[in-house]
C-alpha cells in the first residue's frame, strides 16, 4: 500500500505515461521519410523496406553497443548507414535526424496530464526519468520539472537502480522518499521498488500485472493520484 506520508518528491516516466508514444514515432518517421524522398530518395527506399530496416537496426545493435542507451544516436547513425548503403551523402544524416527529432517532440498529451502536473508540481519537486529521447522543454512541459534524467545523459537506463537514485539525488531526497510513476511494469515499477522507492503503475490499457511483486499503487490515469493526494 502507498504511504503518502513518506512522499517528498515525484519521479515520472514520459513515453506512454504522459503521452502515447507510437503515434508520435509513426508521425515522426513519416516526416523523416518525406524529407528523405526529397533529399535522398535511395535511402528513403531503404527505409521503406522492413527487411532492410530490420537489418540496419540489427547491425547497429551488434556493432554500436556503446549507443544502446542513446536512442537519438542510434537513430542518427542508422540514418547515416542507410545513406551510405544507398550511395548518398552520409553528411545528410544530421539534418535528417533533426527533422525526425523535431517532430518526435510534438506529442499529444493524455487529457489528465496537464492538470495533474500542475498539482504535483505545486506539492512536490518533480523529476522526469526516461530511457527515451523526449525533451521536456521542447515538449512544452519544462516548467513542471525541477530536473530531467535520461538514460542517454546518465549512461544507464531503467531498471538500473543507479538512475533512480540519480533522480532522488537531483532533488536532494532519499530514494524511499520518492514516488516513481510509470507505465512499464518492469522498467518503471520493479525498477523503482528495487531501488527503494514507492512505485505507482499507470495502467491506462487495462493490462494484467505480470510480476509477483505488486506496485504500491495502480492507476488508470493521473487524476486518480491527484484525488488521492488531496485527501
ROSE-566966 format. One record per residue: residue in one letter; x, y, z of N, C-alpha, C in turn. Coordinates in nm, 2 decimals, padded with zeros to 4 digits. Layout:
% ROSE-566966
  residu     n.u     n.v     n.w    ca.u    ca.v    ca.w     c.u     c.v     c.w
       A       X       Y       Z       X       Y       Z       X       Y       Z
...
//
This chain:
% ROSE-566966
  residu     n.u     n.v     n.w    ca.u    ca.v    ca.w     c.u     c.v     c.w
       X   00.08  -00.12   00.00   00.00   00.00   00.00   00.09   00.13   00.00
       X   00.04   00.23  -00.07   00.11   00.35  -00.08   00.11   00.42   00.06
       X   00.23   00.47   00.10   00.24   00.55   00.22   00.26   00.70   00.18
       X   00.15   00.77   00.17   00.15   00.91   00.13   00.24   01.00   00.21
       X   00.25   00.97   00.34   00.33   01.05   00.44   00.48   01.05   00.41
       X   00.52   00.95   00.33   00.67   00.94   00.30   00.71   01.01   00.18
       X   00.61   01.05   00.10   00.64   01.11  -00.03   00.69   01.26  -00.01
       X   00.82   01.28  -00.06   00.87   01.41  -00.06   00.91   01.46  -00.20
       X   00.90   01.37  -00.30   00.93   01.40  -00.44   00.87   01.30  -00.53
       X   00.85   01.34  -00.65   00.79   01.26  -00.75   00.88   01.24  -00.87
       X   00.90   01.12  -00.92   00.97   01.10  -01.05   00.87   01.04  -01.14
       X   00.88   01.08  -01.27   00.78   01.05  -01.37   00.84   01.00  -01.50
       X   00.80   00.88  -01.54   00.83   00.84  -01.68   00.76   00.93  -01.78
       X   00.80   00.93  -01.90   00.74   01.02  -02.00   00.66   00.94  -02.11
       X   00.72   00.87  -02.20   00.65   00.80  -02.30   00.55   00.70  -02.25
       X   00.43   00.70  -02.30   00.32   00.62  -02.26   00.27   00.64  -02.12
       X   00.33   00.73  -02.05   00.28   00.77  -01.92   00.21   00.91  -01.93
       X   00.28   01.00  -02.00   00.22   01.13  -02.02   00.16   01.15  -02.16
       X   00.21   01.07  -02.26   00.15   01.08  -02.39   00.17   00.94  -02.46
       X   00.09   00.90  -02.56   00.11   00.78  -02.63   00.23   00.79  -02.72
       X   00.32   00.70  -02.71   00.45   00.71  -02.79   00.44   00.67  -02.93
       X   00.36   00.56  -02.97   00.37   00.51  -03.10   00.31   00.60  -03.21
       X   00.20   00.67  -03.18   00.15   00.77  -03.28   00.26   00.88  -03.30
       X   00.33   00.92  -03.20   00.43   01.02  -03.21   00.54   00.97  -03.30
       X   00.59   00.85  -03.27   00.70   00.79  -03.35   00.66   00.77  -03.50
       X   00.54   00.72  -03.52   00.49   00.69  -03.65   00.49   00.82  -03.73
       X   00.44   00.93  -03.67   00.43   01.06  -03.74   00.57   01.11  -03.77
       X   00.66   01.10  -03.67   00.80   01.15  -03.69   00.87   01.07  -03.80
       X   00.84   00.94  -03.81   00.90   00.86  -03.91   00.85   00.89  -04.05
       X   00.72   00.93  -04.06   00.66   00.97  -04.19   00.73   01.10  -04.23
       X   00.74   01.20  -04.14   00.81   01.32  -04.17   00.95   01.30  -04.22
       X   01.02   01.21  -04.15   01.16   01.18  -04.20   01.16   01.12  -04.34
       X   01.06   01.02  -04.36   01.06   00.96  -04.49   01.03   01.06  -04.60
       X   00.94   01.15  -04.57   00.91   01.25  -04.67   01.03   01.34  -04.71
       X   01.10   01.37  -04.60   01.23   01.45  -04.62   01.33   01.37  -04.70
       X   01.34   01.25  -04.67   01.44   01.16  -04.74   01.40   01.15  -04.89
       X   01.27   01.14  -04.91   01.22   01.13  -05.05   01.26   01.25  -05.13
       X   01.26   01.36  -05.07   01.30   01.49  -05.14   01.45   01.50  -05.15
       X   01.53   01.45  -05.05   01.67   01.48  -05.05   01.76   01.36  -05.07
       X   01.71   01.24  -05.05   01.79   01.12  -05.06   01.70   01.00  -05.09
       X   01.64   01.00  -05.21   01.54   00.90  -05.24   01.58   00.76  -05.23
       X   01.71   00.73  -05.26   01.75   00.59  -05.25   01.75   00.54  -05.10
       X   01.79   00.63  -05.01   01.79   00.60  -04.87   01.64   00.59  -04.82
       X   01.55   00.67  -04.88   01.41   00.66  -04.84   01.36   00.53  -04.88
       X   01.40   00.47  -05.00   01.36   00.34  -05.04   01.41   00.23  -04.94
       X   01.53   00.25  -04.89   01.58   00.15  -04.79   01.49   00.16  -04.67
       X   01.45   00.28  -04.62   01.37   00.29  -04.50   01.23   00.24  -04.52
       X   01.19   00.22  -04.65   01.06   00.17  -04.68   01.05   00.02  -04.68
       X   01.17  -00.04  -04.67   01.18  -00.19  -04.67   01.19  -00.24  -04.53
       X   01.09  -00.31  -04.48   01.10  -00.37  -04.34   01.22  -00.45  -04.32
       X   01.26  -00.53  -04.42   01.37  -00.62  -04.41   01.50  -00.54  -04.40
       X   01.52  -00.44  -04.49   01.64  -00.36  -04.49   01.65  -00.28  -04.36
       X   01.53  -00.23  -04.31   01.53  -00.15  -04.19   01.57  -00.24  -04.07
       X   01.52  -00.36  -04.06   01.55  -00.45  -03.95   01.70  -00.49  -03.96
       X   01.75  -00.50  -04.08   01.90  -00.54  -04.09   01.98  -00.42  -04.04
       X   01.94  -00.30  -04.07   02.02  -00.18  -04.02   02.01  -00.17  -03.87
       X   01.89  -00.20  -03.81   01.88  -00.19  -03.67   01.96  -00.30  -03.60
       X   01.96  -00.42  -03.66   02.04  -00.53  -03.61   02.19  -00.50  -03.61
       X   02.23  -00.44  -03.72   02.37  -00.40  -03.74   02.41  -00.30  -03.63
       X   02.33  -00.20  -03.61   02.36  -00.10  -03.51   02.37  -00.16  -03.37
       X   02.28  -00.25  -03.34   02.28  -00.32  -03.21   02.40  -00.40  -03.19
       X   02.45  -00.47  -03.29   02.56  -00.56  -03.28   02.70  -00.48  -03.28
       X   02.70  -00.37  -03.36   02.83  -00.30  -03.38   02.85  -00.17  -03.31
       X   02.74  -00.12  -03.25   02.75   00.00  -03.17   02.68  -00.02  -03.03
       X   02.73  -00.12  -02.95   02.67  -00.13  -02.82   02.69  -00.01  -02.73
       X   02.79   00.07  -02.76   02.81   00.19  -02.68   02.69   00.29  -02.69
       X   02.61   00.27  -02.79   02.49   00.36  -02.81   02.36   00.31  -02.76
       X   02.36   00.20  -02.69   02.24   00.13  -02.65   02.15   00.22  -02.56
       X   02.21   00.31  -02.49   02.12   00.39  -02.40   02.09   00.53  -02.47
       X   02.14   00.55  -02.59   02.12   00.68  -02.66   02.04   00.66  -02.78
       X   01.90   00.67  -02.77   01.82   00.64  -02.88   01.83   00.74  -02.99
       X   01.87   00.86  -02.96   01.90   00.97  -03.06   02.02   00.93  -03.15
       X   02.12   00.88  -03.08   02.24   00.85  -03.16   02.22   00.72  -03.24
       X   02.14   00.63  -03.19   02.11   00.51  -03.27   02.03   00.55  -03.39
       X   01.93   00.64  -03.38   01.85   00.68  -03.49   01.94   00.76  -03.59
       X   02.02   00.85  -03.54   02.11   00.93  -03.63   02.20   00.84  -03.71
       X   02.27   00.75  -03.64   02.37   00.66  -03.71   02.30   00.56  -03.80
       X   02.18   00.52  -03.77   02.10   00.43  -03.86   02.07   00.51  -03.99
       X   02.03   00.63  -03.98   02.01   00.71  -04.10   02.14   00.73  -04.18
       X   02.25   00.75  -04.11   02.38   00.77  -04.18   02.42   00.64  -04.25
       X   02.39   00.52  -04.19   02.43   00.39  -04.25   02.34   00.37  -04.37
       X   02.21   00.41  -04.36   02.12   00.39  -04.48   02.17   00.48  -04.59
       X   02.21   00.60  -04.56   02.26   00.69  -04.67   02.38   00.64  -04.73
       X   02.47   00.59  -04.65   02.60   00.53  -04.71   02.56   00.41  -04.80
       X   02.48   00.32  -04.75   02.45   00.20  -04.83   02.37   00.23  -04.96
       X   02.30   00.34  -04.95   02.22   00.38  -05.07   02.31   00.46  -05.17
       X   02.43   00.49  -05.13   02.52   00.56  -05.22   02.49   00.71  -05.22
       X   02.43   00.76  -05.11   02.40   00.90  -05.10   02.49   00.96  -04.99
       X   02.48   01.09  -04.97   02.57   01.17  -04.88   02.54   01.14  -04.73
       X   02.63   01.07  -04.66   02.61   01.04  -04.52   02.61   01.17  -04.44
       X   02.66   01.28  -04.49   02.66   01.40  -04.41   02.52   01.46  -04.39
       X   02.42   01.41  -04.47   02.28   01.45  -04.46   02.22   01.39  -04.33
       X   02.29   01.30  -04.27   02.22   01.23  -04.15   02.19   01.33  -04.04
       X   02.27   01.42  -04.01   02.25   01.51  -03.90   02.12   01.60  -03.93
       X   02.11   01.65  -04.05   01.99   01.73  -04.08   01.86   01.64  -04.08
       X   01.88   01.52  -04.14   01.76   01.43  -04.14   01.72   01.39  -04.00
       X   01.81   01.37  -03.91   01.78   01.33  -03.78   01.70   01.45  -03.71
       X   01.75   01.57  -03.73   01.68   01.69  -03.67   01.54   01.70  -03.72
       X   01.51   01.67  -03.85   01.38   01.67  -03.90   01.29   01.57  -03.82
       X   01.35   01.45  -03.80   01.28   01.35  -03.72   01.26   01.39  -03.57
       X   01.36   01.44  -03.52   01.36   01.47  -03.37   01.27   01.59  -03.34
       X   01.26   01.69  -03.43   01.17   01.80  -03.40   01.02   01.75  -03.40
       X   00.99   01.66  -03.49   00.86   01.60  -03.49   00.83   01.51  -03.38
       X   00.94   01.44  -03.33   00.92   01.35  -03.22   00.88   01.42  -03.09
       X   00.92   01.55  -03.08   00.89   01.63  -02.97   00.74   01.69  -02.97
       X   00.67   01.67  -03.08   00.53   01.71  -03.09   00.44   01.60  -03.04
       X   00.42   01.60  -02.91   00.34   01.49  -02.85   00.20   01.54  -02.82
       X   00.10   01.45  -02.81  -00.03   01.48  -02.78  -00.06   01.42  -02.64
       X  -00.06   01.50  -02.54  -00.08   01.46  -02.40  -00.21   01.39  -02.38
       X  -00.20   01.29  -02.29  -00.33   01.24  -02.24  -00.40   01.35  -02.16
       X  -00.54   01.35  -02.16  -00.62   01.46  -02.11  -00.59   01.49  -01.97
       X  -00.55   01.39  -01.89  -00.53   01.41  -01.74  -00.40   01.48  -01.71
       X  -00.31   01.49  -01.81  -00.17   01.52  -01.77  -00.14   01.66  -01.72
       X  -00.19   01.76  -01.80  -00.16   01.90  -01.76  -00.22   01.93  -01.62
       X  -00.35   01.90  -01.59  -00.39   01.93  -01.45  -00.31   01.85  -01.35
       X  -00.28   01.73  -01.38  -00.20   01.65  -01.28  -00.06   01.71  -01.26
       X   00.01   01.75  -01.36   00.14   01.80  -01.35   00.13   01.93  -01.27
       X   00.03   02.01  -01.29   00.02   02.14  -01.22   00.01   02.12  -01.07
       X  -00.08   02.02  -01.04  -00.10   01.99  -00.89   00.03   01.93  -00.83
       X   00.08   01.83  -00.90   00.20   01.76  -00.85   00.32   01.86  -00.83
       X   00.34   01.95  -00.92   00.45   02.04  -00.92   00.43   02.15  -00.81
       X   00.30   02.17  -00.77   00.28   02.26  -00.65   00.31   02.19  -00.52
       X   00.29   02.06  -00.52   00.31   01.99  -00.39   00.45   01.93  -00.37
       X   00.52   01.90  -00.48   00.65   01.82  -00.47   00.74   01.87  -00.58
       X   00.87   01.85  -00.55   00.97   01.86  -00.67   00.94   01.74  -00.76
       X   00.94   01.76  -00.89   00.91   01.66  -00.98   01.03   01.64  -01.08
       X   01.07   01.52  -01.10   01.18   01.48  -01.19   01.13   01.39  -01.30
       X   01.17   01.42  -01.42   01.14   01.33  -01.53   01.25   01.22  -01.54
       X   01.21   01.10  -01.56   01.31   00.99  -01.56   01.27   00.90  -01.68
       X   01.36   00.90  -01.79   01.32   00.84  -01.91   01.44   00.76  -01.98
       X   01.41   00.65  -02.04   01.50   00.58  -02.12   01.49   00.63  -02.27
       X   01.39   00.72  -02.29   01.37   00.77  -02.43   01.44   00.90  -02.45
       X   01.41   00.96  -02.57   01.48   01.08  -02.60   01.38   01.20  -02.62
       X   01.27   01.20  -02.55   01.19   01.32  -02.54   01.26   01.43  -02.45
       X   01.24   01.55  -02.49   01.30   01.66  -02.41   01.18   01.74  -02.35
       X   01.17   01.74  -02.22   01.05   01.80  -02.15   01.04   01.95  -02.19
       X   01.15   02.02  -02.22   01.14   02.16  -02.25   01.09   02.18  -02.40
       X   01.14   02.10  -02.49   01.09   02.11  -02.63   00.94   02.06  -02.64
       X   00.91   01.96  -02.55   00.77   01.92  -02.55   00.68   02.02  -02.49
       X   00.73   02.11  -02.41   00.65   02.22  -02.36   00.61   02.20  -02.21
       X   00.68   02.11  -02.14   00.64   02.08  -02.00   00.75   02.11  -01.90
       X   00.85   02.18  -01.95   00.97   02.20  -01.87   00.94   02.27  -01.74
       X   00.84   02.36  -01.73   00.81   02.44  -01.61   00.76   02.35  -01.50
       X   00.72   02.23  -01.52   00.67   02.14  -01.42   00.78   02.06  -01.35
       X   00.90   02.05  -01.41   01.01   01.96  -01.37   01.13   02.04  -01.31
       X   01.17   02.00  -01.19   01.29   02.06  -01.14   01.42   01.99  -01.19
       X   01.41   01.87  -01.25   01.52   01.81  -01.30   01.47   01.71  -01.41
       X   01.56   01.67  -01.50   01.53   01.57  -01.60   01.65   01.48  -01.62
       X   01.62   01.35  -01.60   01.73   01.25  -01.60   01.70   01.15  -01.72
       X   01.79   01.14  -01.81   01.77   01.05  -01.92   01.88   00.94  -01.92
       X   01.85   00.83  -01.98   01.95   00.72  -01.99   02.06   00.77  -02.08
       X   02.03   00.84  -02.18   02.14   00.89  -02.28   02.24   00.97  -02.20
       X   02.20   01.07  -02.12   02.29   01.15  -02.05   02.36   01.08  -01.93
       X   02.28   01.00  -01.86   02.33   00.93  -01.74   02.42   00.81  -01.77
       X   02.40   00.74  -01.88   02.48   00.63  -01.92   02.42   00.50  -01.89
       X   02.32   00.49  -01.81   02.25   00.36  -01.78   02.10   00.40  -01.78
       X   02.02   00.30  -01.80   01.87   00.33  -01.81   01.80   00.25  -01.70
       X   01.67   00.27  -01.69   01.58   00.19  -01.61   01.58   00.05  -01.66
       X   01.59  -00.05  -01.58   01.56  -00.05  -01.43   01.68  -00.05  -01.34
       X   01.79   00.00  -01.39   01.91   00.00  -01.31   01.89   00.10  -01.19
       X   01.92   00.05  -01.07   01.89   00.14  -00.95   01.97   00.27  -00.96
       X   02.08   00.28  -01.02   02.16   00.40  -01.02   02.09   00.52  -01.09
       X   02.01   00.49  -01.19   01.94   00.61  -01.25   01.82   00.65  -01.16
       X   01.76   00.56  -01.09   01.65   00.60  -00.99   01.72   00.68  -00.88
       X   01.83   00.64  -00.83   01.90   00.71  -00.72   01.94   00.85  -00.77
       X   01.98   00.86  -00.90   02.02   00.99  -00.95   01.90   01.08  -00.95
       X   01.78   01.03  -00.98   01.66   01.11  -00.98   01.63   01.17  -00.84
       X   01.65   01.08  -00.74   01.63   01.12  -00.60   01.74   01.23  -00.56
       X   01.86   01.20  -00.60   01.97   01.29  -00.57   01.95   01.43  -00.63
       X   01.88   01.43  -00.75   01.87   01.56  -00.82   01.78   01.66  -00.75
       X   01.69   01.61  -00.66   01.61   01.70  -00.58   01.64   01.68  -00.43
       X   01.75   01.62  -00.40   01.80   01.61  -00.26   01.71   01.54  -00.17
       X   01.66   01.43  -00.21   01.58   01.34  -00.12   01.64   01.20  -00.12
       X   01.60   01.12  -00.03   01.64   00.98  -00.02   01.54   00.90  -00.12
       X   01.59   00.79  -00.17   01.51   00.71  -00.26   01.37   00.67  -00.20
       X   01.37   00.63  -00.07   01.24   00.59  -00.01   01.15   00.71   00.01
       X   01.19   00.83  -00.02   01.10   00.95  -00.01   01.04   00.98  -00.15
       X   01.07   00.90  -00.25   01.03   00.93  -00.39   00.92   00.83  -00.42
       X   00.81   00.88  -00.49   00.71   00.80  -00.56   00.74   00.81  -00.70
       X   00.78   00.70  -00.76   00.80   00.69  -00.91   00.67   00.65  -00.98
       X   00.64   00.71  -01.09   00.52   00.68  -01.16   00.55   00.65  -01.30
       X   00.50   00.54  -01.35   00.53   00.50  -01.49   00.44   00.39  -01.54
       X   00.45   00.37  -01.67   00.36   00.27  -01.73   00.42   00.13  -01.75
       X   00.55   00.12  -01.74   00.62  -00.01  -01.77   00.64  -00.09  -01.64
       X   00.57  -00.21  -01.64   00.57  -00.28  -01.51   00.71  -00.32  -01.47
       X   00.80  -00.35  -01.56   00.94  -00.39  -01.53   01.03  -00.28  -01.51
       X   01.04  -00.19  -01.62   01.14  -00.09  -01.61   01.11   00.02  -01.51
       X   00.98   00.06  -01.50   00.94   00.16  -01.41   00.91   00.11  -01.27
       X   00.82   00.01  -01.26   00.77  -00.03  -01.13   00.87  -00.11  -01.05
       X   00.91  -00.23  -01.11   01.00  -00.31  -01.04   01.14  -00.24  -01.03
       X   01.17  -00.16  -01.13   01.30  -00.08  -01.11   01.29   00.01  -01.00
       X   01.18   00.08  -00.98   01.17   00.18  -00.87   01.17   00.10  -00.73
       X   01.09   00.00  -00.72   01.08  -00.08  -00.60   01.22  -00.14  -00.56
       X   01.29  -00.19  -00.66   01.42  -00.25  -00.63   01.52  -00.14  -00.60
       X   01.49  -00.01  -00.62   01.58   00.10  -00.59   01.54   00.16  -00.46
       X   01.44   00.10  -00.39   01.40   00.15  -00.26   01.29   00.26  -00.26
       X   01.23   00.28  -00.38   01.12   00.38  -00.39   00.99   00.32  -00.38
       X   00.89   00.40  -00.36   00.75   00.36  -00.38   00.72   00.37  -00.53
       X   00.63   00.29  -00.58   00.60   00.29  -00.73   00.45   00.29  -00.75
       X   00.41   00.37  -00.85   00.27   00.37  -00.90   00.27   00.32  -01.04
       X   00.19   00.22  -01.07   00.18   00.17  -01.21   00.07   00.24  -01.28
       X   00.10   00.31  -01.39  -00.01   00.37  -01.47  -00.05   00.27  -01.58
       X  -00.17   00.21  -01.56  -00.22   00.11  -01.64  -00.34   00.16  -01.72
       X  -00.31   00.24  -01.82  -00.42   00.30  -01.90  -00.50   00.20  -01.99
       X  -00.43   00.09  -02.02  -00.50   00.00  -02.12  -00.55  -00.13  -02.06
       X  -00.56  -00.13  -01.92  -00.61  -00.25  -01.85  -00.53  -00.38  -01.88
       X  -00.40  -00.37  -01.87  -00.32  -00.48  -01.88  -00.32  -00.56  -01.75
       X  -00.28  -00.69  -01.76  -00.26  -00.77  -01.65  -00.13  -00.75  -01.59
       X  -00.12  -00.74  -01.45   00.01  -00.72  -01.39   00.09  -00.85  -01.40
       X   00.22  -00.84  -01.45   00.29  -00.96  -01.49   00.39  -01.02  -01.39
       X   00.40  -00.95  -01.27   00.50  -00.99  -01.18   00.44  -01.04  -01.04
       X   00.52  -01.11  -00.96   00.48  -01.15  -00.83   00.47  -01.03  -00.74
       X   00.58  -00.94  -00.74   00.58  -00.83  -00.66   00.49  -00.72  -00.71
       X   00.40  -00.67  -00.62   00.30  -00.58  -00.66   00.34  -00.43  -00.65
       X   00.29  -00.34  -00.73   00.31  -00.20  -00.71   00.25  -00.15  -00.59
       X   00.29  -00.03  -00.54   00.23   00.03  -00.42   00.09   00.09  -00.46
       X   00.08   00.12  -00.59  -00.05   00.19  -00.63  -00.07   00.16  -00.78
       X  -00.19   00.13  -00.82  -00.23   00.11  -00.96  -00.32   00.22  -01.00
       X  -00.29   00.29  -01.11  -00.37   00.40  -01.16  -00.42   00.37  -01.30
       X  -00.53   00.42  -01.34  -00.57   00.42  -01.48  -00.54   00.55  -01.54
       X  -00.52   00.65  -01.46  -00.49   00.79  -01.50  -00.43   00.87  -01.39
       X  -00.37   00.98  -01.42  -00.30   01.06  -01.31  -00.40   01.14  -01.23
       X  -00.52   01.16  -01.28  -00.63   01.22  -01.20  -00.65   01.15  -01.07
       X  -00.65   01.01  -01.07  -00.67   00.93  -00.96  -00.56   00.96  -00.85
       X  -00.44   00.98  -00.89  -00.34   01.01  -00.80  -00.36   01.14  -00.73
       X  -00.40   01.24  -00.81  -00.42   01.37  -00.76  -00.54   01.37  -00.66
       X  -00.64   01.29  -00.68  -00.75   01.28  -00.59  -00.70   01.22  -00.46
       X  -00.62   01.12  -00.47  -00.56   01.05  -00.35  -00.48   01.15  -00.27
       X  -00.40   01.23  -00.34  -00.31   01.32  -00.27  -00.38   01.44  -00.20
       X  -00.50   01.47  -00.25  -00.58   01.58  -00.19  -00.64   01.54  -00.06
       X  -00.65   01.41  -00.03  -00.72   01.37   00.09  -00.64   01.41   00.21
//
